[in-house]
Each structure stands twice: as structure tokens, then as C-alpha cells.
């Protein structure tokens, strides 16, 4: 009986030792599931209109902007960054994120703000490739509570909008024109 007690204690120690060594390892990163967007929800919106005024052309043209959108799956705590141009749609698992536009205030304007017009569609349980729009509107980086994606599983938020602006502020003609009164640089 004493031998079985010793054997039992040795097995318990071995089991505990193996269990504790497994706890020190980090779990592998989950692979993102990306699938094709079904034709039933393919983006059929016309291209965005071209701005008519010079004031609207101060920054990077809309077609050349790139937004970074954060997508969080609250069920498994997996967060992803989606880099998208206006007009792009991305499907990740059961969610489709569409970017319509992104804007950033010019460096000389206050308060600084970054925003994106986003549409979010989630797979409907009624059938395969059936999606339901849960959000369509502007999201703001510095004021996320102004407009919130309300969904029990997914959270979508703006991280950045890559734009550039002319130096000198405002793109006015005076800032763009060379200074004629400036003295020429001496030559050596």
C-alpha cells in the first residue's frame, strides 16, 4: 500500500510539472478568416463626385487617401487593422466593412479630427451570403461616442486617414506664390 501511495505521489508531481510547463507558453496567434464578398452585397454605389470648388481640393484627392480602420471581434478579442481606400470593401469572417470616405483636418485647423464614412454589414442567420447593414455613418477617432457601431460582437473604429496638405496653410495663392521681395542668395 505504501508503494502505491509513492507511485500516486510521483504521478501527481509529474502531471503538475507538465501542466505548469504548458502554462508558460504563449498560445499561437489565431489566423484571420478572410472570404470573398458575395455578389448579393457587392458594392454597386457610383463613384464619389468630384469636388467643384478649389477649397475642397486643398488636401490629398479622395481617391488617393488611405484609411486605417480597426475591427474588433469582442467574442474572441481579436483586433485587426484594415487599410482601405475610399470605395473599398473588406470581408473578415461574418462582417463586411466598406469605406466611403475619410477626412482629416488640416494641420493649421483646430480642433484636430480624423473621421471616416463607414458602412458595416454582418452575416444574417437567415441564409448563406445574406448580410444585414448594422451601421452607415461617420466615425471619428477623437470623439468615438458621437456615432457608435452598436453590435454585440463587432466594434469598428477609425485609427487614421492618410492625407497630405500643402505647406503654408490653406492653399491660398499668397502662400503658393514666391516672395518677389526676397533678396537673392549670394553666390560664392
N, C-alpha and C positions, 0 to 999 in steps of 0.2 A: 504494500500500500504506500509505503514511503517512496518507492521508486516511481510510481505513477504520479505522485504529487510533485516530485522533482521534474519529471518529464512534462507535466502540465505547466509548471512554472517556467520551464525553458521554452516551451511553445508560446506561451503568452509573451515572454520577453522578446522572442523573435518576431512575433506578429506586431507587437507595439513598435519595435525598431524599424521594421519595414514600413509600417504605416506612417511613422514620423518622417522617414526619409522622403516619402512621396509628397508630404506636405510642403517640403522646402522647394519643390519645383514649380515654376510658373506654368499655368495651363497654356496650351497652344492657342494662338490667335485664331478666332473664327474667320472663315472665308466668307467674303461678301457674296451674296447671291444676286447676280445681275441677269435679267432676262429681257427679251425683246418686248417692245411696246406693241400691244395688239392693234390691228387696223381699226377696230371699233372705236378706239380713243386716240387715234393718230391725230397729230396737230394739223388742223385744217384752217387755222387762222391766217388771214392775209398778213403780209409783211408790215412792220410798223411804218407809219407815214414819215416821209422826210420832213424835217423841220424847215419852215419857210423863213424864219427870221434869223438874222445874224447873231442875236443874243443867245439863241438856242444852240448855236454851233461853237460855243466857247470851249467846251471840253472835247474829249475823245468822242468821235461819232458812235452812235448807238451800236452799230454792227461790230465795232472793234472792242467794245467793253467786255470784260470778263468778271463775272460774279462768283464768289465763293459762298456756297450755301451749305449750312450744316444740317445734317439729317440725323436725328437721334431715335433709335428704337428703344423705347422705355421698357419693353418687355425683357430684352436680353442685354440692355445697357451697351449697345454697340452704336458708336457715333462715327459718321463718315462725313468727309468734305467733298462736295460736288462742285467742280469748276465748270461753269456753264456760260455760254454766250447768249444774248437775248435771242429767243426763238428756239433754244434747245430744250429737249425733254429727256429726262433720265428715269429709268425704272430700276429700282432696287427692291427685289423681293415683291412684296404686295403694294408698294407705293410708287407713284409716278410724280416727279417734281418737274414743273415747267417754269422756265424763266421767261418773262415777257420783256422786262426792262430792269436796268439798275442805274442808280444815280448816286452821286457823291457831291456834297457841297464843295465849292471851290476853296482853296486854302485861305483866301482872304475874307471869306464869309464866316459869320458866327451865328448860331452855334454850328459846330461841325456835325454832320449827319450822313449816314450811309443807309440807303434803302434799296429794296428790290420789289418789283411786282411779280408775285409768285402764284402759281396755281398748284394745288396738291390734290391728287386723286388716289383713292385707296381701293383695293380689290373688294368687290362686293361678294357676299357669300351666296348670292342667288345663282351664280353660274361662272363658268370659266371665262376669263378675259372680259369680265364685266367690271367696270370701275365706276366709282361714285365720287364726285367732286366734293371735298370737305372744306376747301379753302380757296379763295381767289381774292387777292388784295395785296396791298403794300405792307411789307415787313421792314422794320427799322432796327438797325444794330444798337444804337444808343438808347432807344426807347421801345424795348420789346413788348411792353404792356399796352402800347397803343393799338396794336392789332395782333391777335394771338391765334395760332393754329390750335384749335381745340379738338384733340383726338386722344383717346385713351392709350394708344400705342405709339404714335409717331409725333415727334416735335420737329419743326422746321424753323430755321433761323438764319439771318443774314450775318456773314462774317466779314465780307469785304466786297467792294466793287472797284476793280482796277480801271482807273481813268487817269488821264493826264490833263493838265491845264497849262495855258501859255504863261510865261513868266511876266511879271509886271502887273498882273491883276486885271481882271475884267476884259481883257482882249480889246481894249479901246485903241483907236488909231494913234492916239498920242503915245501910248506905251509901246506900240509897234514901230513907230517912225524913228529913224536915227536922229540923234541930237546934233543939229547942224551947227550949234554954237560951241560945241566942244572943240578944244584945241587939238590939233593933230599931234600924234605921239612923235617925240624926237627920234631921229634915226641915227644910229651910231656907225 
